[in-house]
Amino acid sequence: MVNKIPLAKPYVGKEEIKAVSEVIRSGWLSLGPKLTEFENKFAEFIGTKHAIAVNSGTSGLHLCIKALNIKPGDEVITSSFSFVASSNPIILEGGKPVFVDIDERTYNIDPPKIEEAITENTKAIVVVHIFGQPCNMEAIMKVSQEKRIPIIEDACEALGAAFNGKKVGTFGEASVFAFYPNKQITTGEGGIIVTNDDETAAMYRSWRNQGRDDSGEWLNHVRIGYNYRLDELNCAVGLEQLKKVEFILNKRREIADKYTEKLKHIDGIITPYVDPKVEISRWVYYLQAKEGLDRNKILEYLNENGVTSRAYFYPPIHLQPVYKKMFGYVGGELPVTERVSTKGFIVPFFIDMTNKQIDRVCTVIAKAVRWHKR
Ligand SMILES: Cc1ncc(COP(=O)(O)O)c(C=O)c1O
């Protein structure tokens, strides 16, 4: 029995262990100096005035949607080819997600289709930089400015990515990054909102901390809030990860490039396209099975032969059982999203992958295609 190569692995080690131990020894486990330092360093890395750490990417997106002050009937445009957390907060806040189809090559929301979907009820556009490839922010900001509709960036998969040299996270009114262990950097669970707006930054801080204000009074609640705090242990890990971020991002690019070099000639497989205007931040290594090849059979072969792989994102959000039930989607509404989601899959991708492991994954993929075509 061959050892199975995992899909993802966090890049954490002795520095993180030491940092967490120090926090534990200090006895200051929440709302302390590590939180402030992590937020300041993160804001500096992205280039925004504020960073507000929260306990997940989902919590961050929830607060960004909450800040829109949605009323019944309001719509928020987004992409269905994403993780469900891009859209759920819209519903939680009483709005209606309006899904727009994606671009065939980048898998990101397609700007001309955004324009077609705008109505007088459109309150915002949540753009998702899928798999770390920035959306076409030139076209999207043009629409946003012309129609005066705010942008929220779901940058949960795209830490360090840039469009035309400008980092993602700096385009929207507010943007969110996530730190789950499969992300580029991790805090365990965790997320962060970035913004240049002083007023909403103060609201985010209050909401994440049970609606307290900054008076320092522990039992003084000036609005209804949540416990979305990120504790000192998480922040200590995040700080160590930030010290390594450039190394991590470069290494991920290197591994993705190796994969592409080895896989691009395999007939039947589509390797990731990278828009020349972007600097991609590799989150997963994502492949598509070409027409005529059954993605699920390829997956079965890979998983049976020691290469962990998974369909991604399948089903897309609008075809998740709860969305079908709530909104009556039956399939056929978003042709590109639906086609892409039946063809795409991810393969092992983590930064201490050896060349031998990369070779093994590529060999098994080539065999899977040959086996399928026989
Ligand atoms: C595009 C996208 N949005 C939101 C999230 C939610 O982040 P979290 O899992 O930290 O809540 C994720 C995480 O997987 C994601 O990939």
PDBQT file of the ligand as one rigid body, heavy atoms in Angstrom, charges set to zero:
ROOT
HETATM    1  C1  LIG A 401     -13.641  32.040  -0.987  1.00  0.00    +0.000 C 
HETATM    2  C2  LIG A 401     -13.793  31.784   0.477  1.00  0.00    +0.000 A 
HETATM    3  N1  LIG A 401     -14.585  32.605   1.187  1.00  0.00    +0.000 NA
HETATM    4  C3  LIG A 401     -14.741  32.445   2.509  1.00  0.00    +0.000 A 
HETATM    5  C4  LIG A 401     -14.119  31.431   3.206  1.00  0.00    +0.000 A 
HETATM    6  C5  LIG A 401     -14.404  31.262   4.660  1.00  0.00    +0.000 C 
HETATM    7  O1  LIG A 401     -13.310  31.274   5.483  1.00  0.00    +0.000 OA
HETATM    8  P1  LIG A 401     -13.349  30.485   6.882  1.00  0.00    +0.000 P 
HETATM    9  O2  LIG A 401     -13.302  29.043   6.575  1.00  0.00    +0.000 OA
HETATM   10  O3  LIG A 401     -12.133  30.994   7.587  1.00  0.00    +0.000 OA
HETATM   11  O4  LIG A 401     -14.597  30.894   7.585  1.00  0.00    +0.000 OA
HETATM   12  C6  LIG A 401     -13.271  30.569   2.512  1.00  0.00    +0.000 A 
HETATM   13  C7  LIG A 401     -12.569  29.492   3.226  1.00  0.00    +0.000 C 
HETATM   14  O5  LIG A 401     -12.449  28.376   2.856  1.00  0.00    +0.000 OA
HETATM   15  C8  LIG A 401     -13.116  30.731   1.103  1.00  0.00    +0.000 A 
HETATM   16  O6  LIG A 401     -12.361  29.891   0.398  1.00  0.00    +0.000 OA
ENDROOT
TORSDOF 0
